Amino acid sequence: MPIGIVESLDHEARGIVRQDGKAIFVDGALPGETVDYASFRRKPNYELAHLVSVLKPSNARLEPRCPHFGICGGCAMQHMDPSAQLATKQRVLEDSLWHIGRVRPETILPPIQGEVWGYRHRARLAVHKVVKKGNVLVGFHEKRSSYIADMQSCAILPPHLSDLLLPMRELVGALSIAERLPQIEVAVGEHCTAIVFRILAPLTLADEKLLRAFADRHDVVIYLQPKGPDTAYRFYPVPGPRLSYTLPEFALELDFRPTDFTQVNHAVNRVLVRRALRLLDPQPGERVADMFCGLGNFTLPIARSGARVVGIEGSQGLVRRGRESAEANGLAAQVDFAVANLFECTEASLLALGHFDKMLIDPPREGAVELVKALTGDMPRRIVYVSCNPATLARDAAVLVSAKGYRFVSAGAVNMFPQTAHVESIAVFERT
């Protein structure tokens, strides 16, 4: 059995061992450890390996809280002290910026962090009825597998959602369409918890009765989704509490649908919005762009500052809900929303939006390369970029610095997803 010393972690939280110039990625190994490992995939330049045993453990090694850790693909870092997790994510960010973009920020921002358990207020759970065994699985997929982990609980879900995993299995098993229900989406709001059942066949009257009884027993709101995310509708109870989240520092409440994109970690999102607004520093009289604005998570706080904001988003539904939230929060006069595909942004389409003093960019994992390439002429003097992918942030930062003449002022990690290898970050660029 080969033995190696772990140098560092990669972006998937796998330990990196080097043998004869080849990188071996070892699941479950931590930096500084001496480990036995067994390779299960060999390529000319690298190998993938399972951890067999730890001969010399890291001081950062912990006993995972969740009994499903190592099988369930929902988490990758429960065996690592939370402070070490955060340091690793900051290092992944800095390494990506340099090795991919050849850029370094002038200042490293303090990381944003929050509770490390029970934080995940949105999740998409897979469902599968195992006909031969006569039971139902509800949970995350196993690591690198299409199989669903046999989860009895989940430590990163809020406790009341974790407690619903087994009752949801029992409920689905009792439905006539159990084999035609592939997914359950959950969303926790300020006033209620929503559960969305993806149904591929009509419900019977008996099924509907079971769903209503479940909602009453567990104090949840049931949605049904017959096709795509936009088809989800409130099934029971129809009148009732709103699904919303709040940004108390800005006196804002934003309604959302359970299939809408919202940040999964409400507490960290509040800190992130506060940090982004402080770095952007919008002022009355300024015109600010919020690119990939979603339903207004940053747009409305910017408007609350007194600046005029234009929120641009590709989803008509999110833009509609953003407008409704602006109206409900008394900010309609400060905000304009528009639908546009920013992945196809050009110099002409960007110039048509008019002058912006400042810009916030919050793209999906694909990043915003066409948008930053399209910046020209009288460009925003400050850009705050919120990223969920260090690699695309690095690529886009290289364009802003090398091609557009911006200074890379600062960057820092955001631990939106503790216990996972997912790295979010925030960065600031200014015109030189």
C-alpha positions in Angstrom: 0.0 0.0 0.0 1.6 3.4 -1.0 2.3 5.9 1.7 2.5 9.7 1.1 2.6 13.1 2.8 -0.3 15.4 1.9 0.9 18.8 0.6 -2.4 20.7 0.3 -6.1 20.4 -0.7 -7.4 20.9 -4.2 -10.7 22.7 -5.1 -12.7 19.6 -4.3 -11.1 19.3 -0.8 -9.0 16.2 -1.8 -5.6 15.9 -0.3 -2.7 16.2 -2.8 0.2 13.7 -2.6 3.0 13.8 -5.1 4.9 10.7 -6.1 7.5 10.7 -8.8 6.2 13.9 -10.2 2.6 12.7 -10.4 -0.2 14.3 -8.3 -2.4 11.8 -6.4 -5.7 13.2 -5.2 -6.7 11.4 -2.0 -10.3 11.7 -0.7 -10.5 12.5 3.0 -6.8 13.3 3.5 -5.7 16.6 5.1 -2.6 18.8 4.6 0.4 17.7 6.6 -0.9 14.1 7.2 1.0 10.9 6.4 -1.5 8.5 4.8 -1.9 5.1 3.2 -4.0 5.4 0.1 -5.3 3.1 -2.7 -5.7 4.5 -6.2 -8.9 3.7 -8.1 -8.2 5.7 -11.3 -4.8 6.1 -12.9 -4.0 8.6 -15.6 -0.6 9.6 -17.1 -0.3 12.8 -15.0 -2.5 12.1 -12.0 -4.3 9.5 -9.9 -7.5 9.5 -7.9 -7.3 7.6 -4.6 -9.2 6.5 -1.5 -7.8 7.1 1.9 -7.0 3.8 3.6 -5.6 5.0 6.9 -4.1 8.1 8.5 -0.6 7.3 9.9 0.1 10.8 11.2 -3.1 12.9 11.6 -3.4 16.7 11.1 -4.1 18.9 14.2 -7.1 20.1 12.1 -8.7 16.7 11.8 -12.1 16.3 13.6 -14.6 13.5 14.0 -17.3 14.2 11.4 -20.6 15.1 13.0 -22.8 13.4 10.4 -22.9 9.6 10.2 -23.4 9.8 6.5 -20.2 11.8 5.9 -17.9 10.1 3.3 -20.9 8.5 1.5 -23.2 11.5 1.0 -22.0 14.0 -1.6 -23.5 17.0 0.3 -20.4 17.7 2.3 -16.6 17.3 1.8 -14.9 18.9 4.8 -16.7 17.8 8.0 -13.4 16.1 9.1 -11.7 19.4 9.1 -11.8 22.2 11.8 -14.0 25.0 10.6 -11.2 27.6 10.9 -8.9 25.4 8.8 -11.7 25.0 6.3 -11.9 28.8 5.9 -8.1 29.2 5.6 -8.2 26.5 2.9 -10.9 28.3 0.9 -9.0 31.6 1.2 -5.9 29.8 -0.2 -7.9 28.2 -3.0 -9.1 31.7 -4.0 -5.7 33.3 -3.9 -4.1 30.3 -5.8 -6.8 30.5 -8.5 -6.4 34.3 -8.9 -2.7 33.9 -9.5 -2.4 30.6 -11.4 -5.4 31.2 -13.7 -5.5 35.0 -14.0 -2.0 36.0 -13.0 -3.5 38.7 -10.7 -3.2 39.4 -7.0 -5.3 41.8 -5.0 -3.5 44.6 -3.2 -5.4 43.7 0.0 -6.9 40.5 1.4 -10.2 41.1 3.0 -11.2 39.4 6.2 -13.2 36.3 5.4 -17.0 36.3 5.9 -18.3 33.4 8.0 -21.2 32.3 10.1 -22.7 29.2 11.7 -21.2 26.0 10.3 -24.2 23.7 11.0 -27.9 24.0 10.2 -27.3 26.9 7.8 -28.7 25.5 4.5 -32.1 27.1 4.0 -32.5 25.9 0.5 -31.8 22.4 -0.9 -32.8 20.1 -3.8 -33.2 16.5 -2.6 -33.3 13.6 -5.0 -36.1 10.9 -4.5 -36.1 7.3 -5.5 -38.4 4.5 -4.7 -36.4 1.2 -4.3 -39.0 -1.2 -5.6 -37.1 -4.4 -4.6 -36.7 -3.2 -1.0 -40.1 -1.5 -0.8 -38.7 1.8 0.6 -38.0 5.3 -0.5 -34.8 7.3 -0.4 -34.8 11.1 0.0 -31.5 13.0 0.2 -28.4 14.1 -1.6 -26.6 11.9 -4.1 -23.7 9.8 -3.0 -20.2 11.1 -3.9 -19.5 10.7 -7.6 -22.6 8.6 -8.0 -26.2 8.7 -9.3 -27.3 6.7 -6.2 -29.0 8.6 -3.4 -27.5 8.4 0.0 -29.6 6.6 2.6 -29.9 9.7 4.9 -31.7 9.6 8.2 -30.6 13.2 9.1 -28.6 16.1 7.7 -26.5 18.3 9.9 -26.2 21.2 7.4 -30.0 21.5 7.1 -31.9 23.5 9.8 -33.0 20.9 12.4 -36.7 21.1 11.6 -35.9 20.2 7.9 -33.5 17.4 9.0 -36.3 16.0 11.1 -38.5 15.9 8.0 -36.3 13.5 6.0 -37.8 10.3 7.4 -41.4 11.6 7.4 -41.0 12.7 3.7 -39.8 9.2 2.8 -42.9 7.8 4.5 -45.1 10.3 2.7 -43.7 9.6 -0.7 -43.9 5.8 -0.2 -47.7 6.2 0.5 -48.4 8.2 -2.7 -49.8 6.5 -5.8 -47.1 8.3 -7.9 -44.1 7.4 -5.7 -42.2 6.1 -8.7 -43.1 9.3 -10.6 -41.7 11.8 -8.0 -38.0 12.3 -8.6 -37.3 15.4 -6.6 -38.2 17.4 -3.5 -37.1 21.0 -3.1 -37.1 22.7 0.3 -36.9 26.4 1.1 -37.0 28.1 4.5 -38.4 31.6 4.6 -38.9 34.2 7.3 -42.5 33.1 8.0 -42.8 29.6 6.6 -41.1 26.5 5.2 -42.0 25.4 1.6 -41.7 21.9 0.2 -41.9 21.5 -3.5 -42.8 18.1 -4.9 -41.8 17.5 -8.5 -44.6 15.4 -9.9 -44.5 13.6 -13.3 -48.0 12.2 -13.0 -51.4 13.5 -11.7 -52.2 13.1 -8.0 -55.2 11.1 -6.9 -57.7 12.5 -4.4 -56.1 10.2 -1.8 -52.7 11.6 -2.6 -53.9 15.1 -2.1 -55.4 14.2 1.3 -52.1 12.8 2.4 -50.2 15.9 1.3 -52.7 18.2 3.2 -52.4 16.1 6.3 -48.6 16.2 6.1 -48.6 20.0 5.7 -50.9 20.4 8.7 -48.9 18.0 10.9 -45.5 19.5 10.2 -46.5 23.2 9.7 -45.2 23.5 6.1 -46.5 24.8 2.8 -46.8 22.3 0.0 -46.0 23.3 -3.6 -46.4 21.1 -6.7 -44.2 21.3 -9.7 -45.6 19.4 -12.8 -42.9 20.6 -15.3 -40.1 23.2 -15.1 -39.3 25.4 -12.1 -41.7 28.1 -13.3 -44.7 25.7 -13.1 -44.4 25.3 -9.3 -47.6 26.4 -7.6 -48.8 26.7 -4.1 -51.0 23.6 -3.4 -51.8 23.8 0.4 -52.5 25.9 2.3 -53.2 28.4 -0.5 -53.8 31.4 1.8 -51.2 31.7 4.4 -47.8 33.1 5.3 -45.5 34.6 2.7 -42.3 33.0 1.6 -39.7 35.7 2.1 -36.3 36.6 3.5 -35.2 39.8 5.2 -32.2 42.2 5.2 -32.9 43.9 8.5 -30.0 46.3 8.3 -31.6 47.8 5.2 -35.2 47.4 6.4 -36.0 45.1 3.5 -38.2 42.0 3.0 -38.0 40.2 -0.3 -40.7 37.7 -1.4 -39.5 34.7 -3.5 -40.8 31.5 -5.0 -39.3 28.2 -3.6 -37.7 27.4 -6.9 -36.2 30.9 -7.3 -32.4 31.3 -6.8 -31.7 32.8 -3.4 -28.7 32.4 -1.2 -28.9 29.2 0.9 -27.3 30.8 3.9 -29.4 33.7 5.1 -27.1 34.8 7.9 -24.0 34.9 5.8 -25.9 36.6 3.0 -26.8 39.5 5.3 -23.1 40.0 6.1 -22.2 39.7 2.4 -24.7 42.3 1.4 -23.4 44.6 4.2 -19.8 44.1 3.0 -20.7 44.6 -0.7 -22.5 47.9 0.1 -19.6 49.1 2.2 -17.1 48.4 -0.6 -19.3 49.8 -3.4 -20.2 52.8 -1.3 -23.2 54.0 -3.4 -24.1 57.6 -2.9 -27.2 59.7 -3.6 -27.1 61.0 -7.1 -25.0 58.1 -8.4 -26.2 55.7 -11.1 -25.3 52.1 -10.3 -25.7 48.9 -12.2 -26.5 45.6 -10.5 -25.6 42.9 -13.1 -27.1 39.4 -12.7 -29.3 41.0 -10.1 -31.7 38.1 -9.5 -34.7 39.3 -7.5 -32.8 42.3 -6.1 -30.6 40.9 -3.3 -28.1 43.7 -3.8 -30.3 46.0 -6.0 -32.7 47.1 -3.2 -30.0 47.7 -0.6 -28.2 49.9 -3.1 -31.4 51.8 -3.8 -31.9 52.2 0.0 -28.6 54.2 0.0 -30.2 56.8 -2.2 -28.4 55.9 -5.4 -30.4 55.2 -8.7 -30.0 51.5 -9.6 -30.5 49.5 -12.8 -30.9 45.8 -12.1 -30.2 43.5 -15.1 -31.2 39.8 -15.1 -31.8 37.1 -17.6 -34.9 35.7 -15.9 -38.2 37.5 -16.6 -39.7 35.9 -13.5 -37.0 37.1 -11.2 -37.2 40.6 -12.7 -40.9 40.6 -12.1 -40.5 39.6 -8.4 -37.7 42.2 -8.1 -40.1 45.0 -9.3 -42.8 43.7 -6.9 -40.3 43.8 -4.0 -39.1 47.3 -4.9 -42.7 48.5 -4.9 -43.5 46.7 -1.6 -40.4 48.2 0.1 -41.1 51.8 -1.2 -38.2 51.8 -3.6 -39.9 51.7 -7.0 -38.8 55.3 -7.8 -35.1 54.4 -7.2 -34.9 51.2 -9.2 -35.2 50.2 -12.8 -35.2 46.5 -13.8 -34.5 45.1 -17.2 -34.3 41.6 -18.8 -31.1 40.9 -20.8 -28.8 37.9 -21.5 -25.5 39.2 -20.1 -23.7 36.1 -21.4 -24.2 37.7 -24.8 -23.3 41.2 -23.7 -21.6 43.5 -26.3 -20.1 46.9 -26.2 -23.2 48.3 -28.1 -25.7 46.6 -25.7 -23.8 47.8 -22.7 -23.4 51.4 -23.9 -27.2 51.5 -24.7 -27.8 51.2 -20.9 -26.1 54.5 -20.3 -23.4 55.7 -18.0 -22.9 54.0 -14.6 -20.8 55.5 -11.8 -20.4 52.1 -10.2 -21.2 48.5 -10.9 -21.9 45.3 -8.9 -21.6 42.0 -10.7 -22.9 38.7 -9.2 -22.9 36.1 -11.9 -23.5 32.3 -11.7 -20.6 29.9 -11.9 -19.9 30.7 -15.6 -18.7 34.2 -14.6 -19.2 37.4 -16.5 -16.5 37.4 -19.2 -18.6 38.8 -22.0 -19.8 41.6 -19.7 -16.3 42.7 -18.6 -15.0 42.4 -22.2 -17.8 44.8 -23.2 -16.8 47.5 -20.8 -15.5 50.5 -22.8 -15.4 54.3 -22.9 -16.7 55.9 -19.8 -16.5 52.8 -17.6 -17.6 52.5 -14.0 -15.0 53.8 -11.6 -15.6 51.0 -9.2 -16.7 47.4 -9.6 -17.6 45.0 -6.8 -17.6 41.4 -8.1 -19.4 38.7 -6.0 -18.3 35.3 -7.2 -19.3 31.7 -6.7 -16.4 30.3 -8.7 -12.7 31.3 -8.1 -11.7 30.1 -11.6 -14.1 32.3 -13.5 -13.4 35.2 -11.1 -9.7 34.9 -11.9 -10.3 34.8 -15.6 -12.6 37.9 -15.5 -10.2 39.7 -13.1 -7.4 39.2 -15.7 -9.6 41.0 -18.3 -10.4 43.9 -15.9 -6.8 44.4 -15.0 -4.9 43.7 -18.2 -7.4 44.8 -20.8 -9.5 47.4 -19.1 -7.0 49.1 -16.8 -8.6 48.5 -13.4 -6.6 48.1 -10.2 -7.4 44.9 -8.3 -8.0 46.5 -4.9 -9.1 43.7 -2.7 -10.6 40.2 -2.5 -11.6 37.8 0.2 -13.4 34.5 0.8 -17.0 34.1 1.8 -17.9 30.8 3.6 -21.4 30.5 2.2 -21.3 26.7 2.3 -19.5 25.4 5.4 -18.5 21.8 5.4 -18.3 21.8 1.6 -15.5 22.7 -0.8 -17.6 25.4 -2.4 -15.7 28.8 -2.4 -17.5 32.1 -2.7 -15.7 35.4 -2.7 -16.0 39.1 -3.1 -13.5 41.4 -5.0 -13.1 45.1 -5.7 -11.7 46.8 -8.8 -11.1 50.5 -9.4 -10.2 52.6 -12.4 -6.6 53.7 -12.4 
